Amino acid sequence: MTGGAGFIGSHVSDAFLERGDEVLVVDDLSSGSRDQVPDGADLAQLDIAQGKELKRALAGFGPDFVCHLAAQSSVTVSVTEPERDFASNVRGTFNVVRAATESGARVAFASTGGALYGEEAPIPTPEAYVPKPLAPYGASKLAGEAFISTWERFHGIAHTVLRLGNVYGPRQNPHGEAGVVAIFSERLIRDQPLVLYGHGKPTRDYVHVRDIARAFVQVADTETAGTFNLGWGREVAVLELLELLQRAAGKQTEPQLKPLRPGELTRSAIDAAAAADTFGWRPEIELEAGLAETFRWYASKTAD
């Protein structure tokens, strides 16, 4: 589980542990937390950009299936520091799929939906649409996908690309630049000012992290290969998202409205029909219920 000490990776680790699998978390803890490594999982603290160390860790563990979630995941950071995306998302993904293939393991790679397809994509966007990323983050994920798909064809191992919608839920870092649900929740709890970029109009396809974790397990169980979107196919404006969170918080606040930042999209929603048809995955946690649960989690952590 690369990135298994992070937000999505820790939930995916939980899902595999709950069904009795042995799990090795590979994480450099630069953005993940040792506290989020689930009980029962082993931890190899290393940077996936360091290929030799990664190869030794995987060879020693002997995996059957590798969930690759380690990444630099902020669009705005990728614009100012594209070298970080290249090191983690391109070289790191190449190292992961090469090491996994040498161990005979399949790979499920967490790619991105909206940041990959670009501004001109039809809504909801199908996998067949040719990606036109606006920022280095999307470009780095596309390059990673190319290595995963090439290794799948060349070696005949069923590697899978999963293009994720905007994932939210407990454990997301509220202090970074990615994860608007986490940021809004933290600021509502602390009565801090809120900023809505794009004047609250940009839309995203929000999907709960437990639904995403379930998708990785289903891919492992069905030996699925190919590229699949994971989302609801629904556009939700940032302003609407804030209104739902304010309802959960029982608070009203007047946000600051600012222009969209470089590299960010105005609209995004992805079509996940192929995932439903191929391995039976559909999202289950509706947005309002998921946001209320997520807000309660942040509130409980703040109270602690």
N, C-alpha and C positions, 0 to 999 in steps of 0.2 A: 504494500500500500504506500506508493510514494505520495508525500504530502499528507500522510495519515495522522499527523498531529495538528492539522489545520481544520478549518471549518467543515468543508464537505468531506474531506478524507476521514475525519474522526467518526462521522456518521456512517460512512461506508464501512469502515472497520468494525463498528458496532454491529452492523447488519450481518457481516460474515461471522463474527464471533458468536452471535446469538444462535446461529444455526450449527455451531460446532466446528467451524474451520479454525485452523492455525493461521495466525496473522503476523506478518512482519511489517512494521511501520518503518519506512525510510523517510527521514525528514531532517533537514539541517537546523530546524527550530528558529529560522530567521523570522518567520511570521507565525508559524504554529507554536503550540505550547506543549511542554512535557506533561502538563496536567490534563491535556486532552487526549493523550495516548490511552486507549481503553485498557482497563485491567484485563490481563490475559494475553495481551499483544506484546511481542518483542519489539525493541526499538534499535535501529541502526542510525545513529546520528551522522549524516553525511550529506554532501551536496551532490545532486544528481549530475551536475556538470563535470564532476570528477569521475570519469568512466571506469578507471581501474578499481577504485574503492566500491563503486556500485556493483561491478561485476563480481567482486569477491563476496559481497553481502548476499547477492542473489544466489550465487553458486553454493554458498554455505547453507542457505535456507532450503533450496530446492523447490521453488514455487511451481504450482500448476497454472496459476492465474495471477496476473499483475494488473492492479488498478492504478493507473497513472494519473494522479491529481496534482502533483507538485508543479507549481508555476508561479511566475510573476503575473498577477491577475488584474492589475489596475490599468485601465485605458489611459488615464491622464499621466501616470508614471511612465508608461511606455512612450509617450510623446516626448517627454523630457529626458528619459534615460533608456533609449531603445537597446543599448548594449545589454541591459539586464534581461530584457525579453529574449534576446538572441542566446544568451548563456543558458538561461533556465528553460525556456520554451522550445528552443530549436536544438541546441547542442544537448541539453538535458533529455529531451524526448528521444533523440537519436541514440543516446547512451542507454536509455531504458529499453527501447525496443530491441536493440542489439543484444544487450545482456539477457533479456527475457527469452529471446529467440534461441540464444546459445544454451539456455537452460531448458528449452523445450516448452516454455510457458506461453500461453496466450496473453494478449494485452488488451485492456479496455482503456482507451485514452479519453480523458475529459477535455473536449474542445469547447468552443463557444458557438452560440447561435448568432445573435444580433451583431456582435462586433466583427463577425466573419463575413456576413452577407453584404453589408454596406447599405448606403442610403437609398439606392434605387430598387431594392428588392421588393417583390410583390408581398403582400401581407394577407394571411400568414405565409411565410417563406418555406417552400419545400427544399429537400436536400439537393434536388436536381439543379437549382438555381446556381449559376456560376458565382462564386464568392468575389466580392469587391471591397475588401476591408479598407477602412478609412485611417486606421491607426496601426503603429507597429505591433500592438498586442494582437490584433486580428491577423496580421501578416505572419507573426510568429506561430500562432496556432495553426494556420494554414500550412506552413512549412512542416510543422510537427505531424499534421495529418498525412502529408505526402510521404514521410518516412514510415509511418505506421502502415499505410496502404501498400507501399512498395514492398516492405518486408512481408506483408501478408501474401501478396501475389508471388514473390520470389521464393519464399520458403514454404508456402502452402499451409501456414498456421493461421487459424481463424482469429486474427486481430480485429478489433472493433473501435470505431470512432463514435463517440457520443457528443453531440453538439448540444450543450446545455443552454436553457433559457436563463433568466436572471434568478439565481438561486437565493433563497432567504431561509431563515430559521435560527434556532438557538446556536450559540457558539460563534457566530460571525463577529469579526472584530469591528467594534464601533468607532475605533480611533484611526482607521485607515481611510483611503479614498474610495475603496470599493465597498459596496453593500449599503444601499440607501436605507433599507429597512432597519439595519443595525444602527446606523447613524441617527436616523430620525427617532428611533426608540430611546436611545441614550439621551438625546437632547430633550425629548419630551419629559423624561423622568427627572432630569436635572433642571428643567425650566430654562434651557439655554436657547439662543436664537437658532432658527432654522433657515437654511438657504435652499431655494428651489432653482436649479439651473435650467435654462431653457424656459424660464417663467412658468414652470410646472407643467408644460405641455408635452414634453417627450413621453413616448409610450414604451413600455417593456412588457415582456411575457414572464410573469413571476411564477416560480414553481418551488414548492417546499422541498427542503433538503432531504427529508425522509422518503419522498417520492423518488428523488434522484438516487438515493442509496439502494432502494428496491430495484431500480433499473439495472444497476451493476450486478446485483445478485441474479436477476433474470437472465442477463447476458451470459453470466458464468454457467448457468444451468442449461442453457439452450444451445451453446456452442455457436452463437450468432457471429457472423462476420459482416462487415459493411459499415456504412455511415448512417447515423440515425439522429434526428432531432429529438429533444426531450423538453416539452413544454405544453402549455394549454392551447396555444394558437390564439390567445386573446390579448388584445392591446389594453393595457391599463396605464393611464396617465399618471405622472408623478404626483400631481395635485390630488387625484382620486386616491392614490395610495396613502398620502398624508391624511386625508379625511378619514379613511378606515382606521389608521393608527390612532388618530385623535379620539375616535369613538372608543377604541379599546382602552385608551388612557384616561378617558373621561375629562379631556382637556381641549381647549381651543386656543390656538396661537396664530398670530399673523406672520407668515413667513416672509423672508426677503426674497425678491425675485431678481435673478441675474441671468445674463445671456449664457447660452450653452458653451461649454468649454471645448477647446480644439480636440478633434478626434471622436467626439461623442455623437451618437445618432439622434435623429428626431423621432423615428418610429422603429419598432421592432416587435415581431411576434413570429413564432416558428410553428410549422405544421408537423405534428408528431404522428401522423397516420401510419407511416411506415413502421415505427416501433410497435404500434398496436397490432398491425398485421403480421409482423415477423416474429416477435417474441412476447406479445401479449401485454406490453406495458401501456398503461394509461395513468395520468395523474389522478390522485384521489382526494387530496386535501385542498378544499376550496380556500380561496384567498382570504376572505374575511375571518374564517375560523383559524387559519394558519397564522395570520397576523396577530390575532388576539392571543393565541398561545405563545407566539414568539415574544410579544410585548411583556406578557406575564413572566416569562423566563428572565428577560433583562431586568425587570423590576425586582425580581427575587434576588438576582445577583447584586444589584445595587444596594438592596437592603442588607445583604450579608456584609 
